[in-house]
Amino acid sequence: MATTKILSDKPEKVSLSAYFELFMNLTRREIKGRYSQSLFGAGWAIAQPLATMAVFTLVFARLGQMPSGGAPYPLFAYAALVPWFFFSNSVMSGTMSLVTYRNIVTKTYFPREIVPLAQVGSRLVDITAASGLYVVLMVYYQLGVTPWAALIPVFLLLLVLFTVGVTLATSAINVFYRDVNPVVQISLQLWLYLTPVAYPLAAVPERYRWFFLLNPLTGVVEGLRAVLVFGREPEWGVVGISTALILTIFVSAITLFKSTDKYFADVI
């Protein structure tokens, strides 16, 4: 079998299809491990953004009177929470992935990036399930789809690239410094409120706007919200800044990972 051939003690020339099979096997293993003995299964992927949306609606919309650009606030918040939780959950599980799979990392030869990539791949099930509820919300609030929705794949691609980049970087560094994981968890908790998820970027005072523009997720969240919720053209300046940051981080993360992966088996 191709997977058996990959997981051998000596490096061999293996086809890309065999590596892809290994990636799919690890991805399926993560999905089954997460939902196999769960009563609600993939429903938990919906529960997380849905519960957070309810809290945000109460705290920010009802009590804080947070503007939502004229859109129903639950829809406004949920459209940003779905990509946020995809990113957050992927990074949290991906950071520990190389340590979790230390048995195959230390004893077998294969491209190590497959392990954290499988964590990101397994979360695609979550974002797909959560997106289904968004469609239901659109029907409930009688929100139509405009031609700008054709840009959704572009923003999803940027989201995946950024998620992969951060996951590769944190998983590699965590091999050498195990306190990276708790730092990542704390950082993600703070990061949520520094990303325009519960509020629009327009609500940020002008003097602080530059700081939020340095957050690569700002362009992704604002872009998805523009084409999905408001059915309008995204703010290209914001999207351009985020795109440049995401591509830089993605390339830098791959470089970091490939320059350190040869040491993983020795220190993990």
C-alpha positions in Angstrom: 0.0 0.0 0.0 1.1 3.6 -0.6 0.7 4.6 3.0 2.9 1.7 4.2 5.5 2.6 1.7 5.7 6.2 3.0 5.9 5.1 6.6 9.2 3.3 6.2 12.4 3.7 8.1 14.4 4.9 5.1 13.6 7.8 2.8 12.3 6.5 -0.6 11.1 8.3 -3.6 7.4 8.3 -3.2 4.8 9.7 -5.6 2.7 12.7 -4.8 -0.4 10.6 -4.8 1.0 8.5 -2.0 1.7 11.6 0.1 -1.8 12.8 -0.7 -3.2 9.4 0.5 -1.3 9.8 3.8 -2.7 13.3 4.1 -6.3 12.0 3.6 -5.8 9.2 6.0 -4.6 11.5 8.8 -7.4 13.9 8.0 -10.0 11.2 8.2 -8.5 10.0 11.5 -8.8 13.4 13.0 -12.4 13.7 11.9 -13.3 10.3 13.2 -11.5 10.9 16.5 -13.4 14.2 17.0 -16.9 13.0 16.1 -17.0 9.2 16.3 -18.3 9.0 19.9 -20.1 12.3 19.9 -23.8 12.4 20.3 -24.2 15.5 18.0 -21.3 14.7 15.7 -20.5 17.6 13.3 -23.3 19.5 15.0 -20.7 20.7 17.5 -19.1 22.6 14.6 -22.3 24.6 14.3 -22.8 25.0 18.1 -19.6 26.8 18.7 -20.1 29.8 16.4 -23.9 29.7 17.0 -23.4 30.0 20.8 -20.9 32.8 20.4 -23.2 34.6 18.0 -25.9 34.5 20.6 -23.6 35.9 23.3 -22.3 38.6 21.0 -25.8 39.6 20.0 -26.8 40.0 23.6 -23.6 41.8 24.8 -22.6 43.9 21.7 -25.9 44.4 19.9 -28.5 44.6 22.7 -26.5 46.1 25.5 -23.6 47.8 23.7 -25.7 49.0 20.7 -22.9 48.0 18.3 -23.7 49.1 14.8 -23.9 46.4 12.1 -24.2 48.5 9.0 -28.0 48.0 8.8 -27.7 44.2 8.6 -29.3 41.8 11.2 -26.6 41.6 13.9 -26.8 37.7 14.2 -26.1 37.4 10.5 -23.4 40.1 10.7 -21.6 38.3 13.6 -22.1 34.7 12.3 -20.6 35.5 8.9 -17.3 36.5 10.7 -17.4 33.8 13.4 -17.4 30.9 10.9 -14.0 31.8 9.4 -12.7 32.8 12.8 -13.4 29.5 14.4 -12.0 27.6 11.4 -8.7 29.6 11.9 -8.7 29.4 15.7 -9.5 25.6 15.9 -7.0 24.7 13.2 -4.2 26.6 14.9 -5.0 25.2 18.3 -5.0 21.6 17.2 -2.3 22.1 14.6 0.2 23.6 17.1 0.3 20.3 19.0 0.0 18.0 16.0 3.7 17.1 15.6 4.1 16.3 19.2 0.8 14.3 19.2 2.1 12.2 16.2 5.6 11.9 17.6 5.6 8.2 17.0 5.5 8.5 13.2 7.5 11.8 13.1 10.5 10.1 14.9 10.4 6.7 13.4 9.3 7.2 9.8 10.1 9.3 6.7 7.6 11.5 5.1 7.1 15.3 4.5 6.4 16.5 8.1 4.1 19.3 6.9 1.5 16.7 6.2 0.7 16.4 9.9 -0.3 20.0 10.6 -1.9 20.2 7.1 -4.2 17.3 8.1 -5.3 19.3 11.1 -6.3 22.2 8.9 -7.9 19.8 6.4 -10.0 18.2 9.1 -11.5 21.6 10.0 -12.9 22.0 6.5 -15.7 19.7 7.7 -16.5 22.2 10.5 -16.6 25.3 8.2 -18.7 23.4 5.7 -21.2 22.4 8.4 -21.2 25.9 9.9 -21.7 27.5 6.5 -24.9 25.4 6.1 -26.4 27.2 9.0 -25.5 30.5 7.5 -27.6 29.6 4.4 -30.5 29.0 6.8 -30.0 32.4 8.4 -29.9 34.0 5.0 -33.3 32.5 4.2 -34.7 33.4 7.6 -33.6 37.1 7.2 -34.6 37.0 3.5 -31.2 38.0 2.4 -30.4 37.6 -1.3 -27.2 36.7 -3.1 -25.5 39.2 -5.3 -22.9 38.7 -8.0 -20.2 39.8 -5.5 -20.7 36.4 -3.9 -18.5 35.1 -6.6 -15.5 36.4 -4.6 -16.2 34.0 -1.7 -13.7 31.4 -3.0 -11.0 34.1 -3.1 -11.5 35.1 0.6 -11.7 31.4 1.6 -8.4 30.8 -0.2 -6.8 33.6 1.7 -8.2 32.2 4.9 -6.8 28.8 4.3 -3.4 30.2 3.3 -3.2 32.2 6.4 -4.4 29.3 8.6 -1.9 27.0 7.0 0.9 29.5 7.5 0.3 30.1 11.1 -0.3 26.4 11.8 3.0 25.4 10.2 4.9 28.1 12.1 3.4 27.3 15.5 3.7 23.5 15.1 7.3 23.8 14.2 8.3 26.2 17.0 6.3 24.1 19.5 8.6 21.1 18.8 11.5 23.1 20.4 9.6 25.1 22.9 6.5 23.4 24.5 5.2 26.6 26.1 4.2 27.8 22.6 0.9 25.9 23.0 -0.4 27.9 26.0 0.9 31.1 24.5 -1.1 30.3 21.3 -4.3 29.6 23.3 -4.1 32.9 25.2 -3.2 34.8 22.0 -6.2 33.4 20.2 -8.5 34.5 22.9 -7.2 38.0 22.7 -7.0 37.9 18.9 -10.8 37.4 18.6 -11.4 40.8 20.0 -8.7 42.4 18.0 -10.4 41.2 14.8 -13.5 42.9 13.5 -15.8 40.0 14.3 -18.2 41.5 16.8 -17.9 44.9 15.3 -17.2 46.5 11.9 -13.9 47.9 11.0 -15.7 51.2 10.5 -16.4 51.4 14.2 -12.7 51.5 15.0 -11.4 55.0 15.7 -9.3 56.3 12.8 -6.1 56.7 15.0 -6.3 52.9 15.8 -7.3 51.7 12.3 -3.7 51.1 11.2 -3.2 48.6 14.0 -6.2 46.6 13.0 -5.1 46.6 9.4 -1.9 44.8 10.5 -4.2 41.9 11.4 -4.3 39.7 8.2 -7.8 38.4 9.2 -9.2 41.9 9.0 -9.3 41.9 5.2 -10.7 38.3 5.1 -13.5 39.0 7.6 -14.4 42.4 6.2 -14.3 41.0 2.6 -16.5 38.0 3.3 -18.9 40.2 5.2 -19.1 42.7 2.4 -19.9 40.1 -0.3 -22.1 37.8 1.8 -24.0 40.1 4.2 -24.1 43.4 2.3 -23.8 42.1 -1.2 -21.4 44.8 -2.2 -17.9 45.4 -3.4 -15.2 44.8 -0.7 -12.9 47.6 0.4 -10.0 46.7 -1.9 -7.4 48.7 0.1 -8.1 46.6 3.2 -8.2 43.4 1.2 -4.9 44.3 -0.5 -3.1 44.9 2.8 -4.3 41.6 4.2 -3.4 39.7 1.0 0.2 41.0 1.1 0.5 40.1 4.8 -1.0 36.6 4.3 1.3 35.8 1.4 4.3 37.0 3.3 3.4 35.0 6.4 2.6 31.9 4.3 6.0 31.9 2.5 7.9 32.7 5.7 6.1 29.9 7.5 7.0 27.3 4.8 10.6 28.5 4.9 10.7 28.2 8.7 9.1 24.8 8.7 11.4 23.3 6.0 14.5 24.7 7.6 13.7 23.1 11.0 11.9 19.9 10.1 15.2 17.9 9.9 15.6 18.5 13.6 12.2 17.3 14.7 13.0 13.7 15.2 16.0 14.6 17.4 14.2 16.9 19.8 10.6 15.9 19.8 
